Amino acid sequence: MRLDGKIALITGGGTGIGLDIAKRYVEEGAYVYITGRREKKLQEAVDLVGKNIVYIVADVTKKEDNQKVADRIKADKGHLDIAIANAGVGNYIAIEDVTEEEFNRVMYTNVLGTYYLAQACLPIMEEGSTFILNTSVTTSLGLPKFSLYIAAKSAMKSFIHTWTNELRDRKIRVNALAPGIIPTDAAGQELGRDPKEEQNVQQYRSTLIPAGRVGNVKDTSNAAVFLGSDESSYVNGVELLVDGGLAAIYPVKL
Ligand SMILES: NC(=O)c1ccc[n+]([C@@H]2O[C@H](COP(=O)([O-])OP(=O)(O)OC[C@H]3O[C@@H](n4cnc5c(N)ncnc54)[C@H](OP(=O)(O)O)[C@@H]3O)[C@@H](O)[C@H]2O)c1
């Protein structure tokens, strides 16, 4: 198995992309911790995966919650091999409509949450361990009304450069996984589209993507297994696009 014996933490692992990564990681031999704010979702995820997975209710924007998670992993397992900063939020919103509250929600969850995660986890990460930051294909695109989200994901993307260098002597790798369009429950809902509208949008987008389809959570999990495993031991400081070629052709209207 490709992740045999590895200890992994996936923030926001109770739903969507993070949940599927948790499932695949367990299938590949890892022991997985998932976090999130909604205990019901986390419990459902644990029930679904069934074994070698536990949840901890924790909000990534709270420093003490990140510390609580790291303390628990240290007490249970002694160390952490793979930290996945997956928890994220975003919203289509015009520049002039962004409130301070919304600005903070998006920046705190994506950027501060990733930072707190690293601060809490680094003391329990040994040589050979790895960070995977869930960024987004949008860091390569200029999508209207998405500037706040893209700014947040771009800040996360910058960590793959700075952290890779800062952590080089500790032999801790830092990579990003940048999903393209992966229709998860949240993707449409949070962006304010009803299911029918969401379906039409995804159908249209399929025609733009070189792969001829939108992505799915298996696509992102495949990449996450690679980045978390020793197969990628010489892959460091990259943003791995899992987007069916979307960024490569830079569509004008998405
Ligand atoms: N789906 C896509 O097309 C796509 C594309 C590019 C990038 N992404 C990124 O992929 C990641 C997962 O997205 P998804 O599509 O799977 O949506 P999702 O199901 O909504 O996943 C987001 C997860 O983050 C958790 N979360 C949000 N705020 C949190 C906080 N403050 N503390 C802890 N957990 C928090 C949520 O759980 P709680 O609400 O219970 O806390 C949820 O489980 C996100 O970072 C997203 O930006 C998605």
The ligand as an ORCA input file, in Angstrom:
! r2SCAN-3c Opt
* xyz 0 1
  N     -14.728     21.915     -5.316
  C     -13.959     22.613     -6.113
  O     -14.248     22.791     -7.311
  C     -12.691     23.211     -5.606
  C     -11.811     23.786     -6.525
  C     -10.617     24.343     -6.077
  C     -10.307     24.312     -4.732
  N     -11.178     23.748     -3.847
  C     -10.792     23.733     -2.434
  O     -10.921     22.434     -1.936
  C     -11.161     22.490     -0.522
  C     -12.333     21.587     -0.183
  O     -13.483     22.093     -0.845
  P     -14.764     21.200     -1.186
  O     -15.166     21.529     -2.565
  O     -14.525     19.802     -0.787
  O     -15.874     21.903     -0.278
  P     -16.443     21.510      1.180
  O     -17.094     20.185      1.129
  O     -17.241     22.681      1.638
  O     -15.149     21.405      2.067
  C     -14.702     22.426      2.883
  C     -14.454     21.842      4.248
  O     -13.775     22.818      5.017
  C     -14.329     22.794      6.318
  N     -14.143     24.113      6.915
  C     -14.576     25.313      6.467
  N     -14.234     26.276      7.331
  C     -13.567     25.660      8.342
  C     -12.981     26.106      9.537
  N     -13.009     27.401      9.896
  N     -12.386     25.203     10.349
  C     -12.355     23.899     10.006
  N     -12.895     23.405      8.891
  C     -13.499     24.290      8.070
  C     -15.807     22.465      6.133
  O     -16.340     21.840      7.302
  P     -17.153     22.683      8.432
  O     -18.022     23.648      7.706
  O     -17.901     21.630      9.179
  O     -16.120     23.344      9.278
  C     -15.743     21.483      4.979
  O     -15.638     20.150      5.477
  C     -11.377     23.967     -0.203
  O     -10.191     24.522      0.303
  C     -11.689     24.568     -1.554
  O     -11.360     25.934     -1.631
  C     -12.360     23.211     -4.256
*
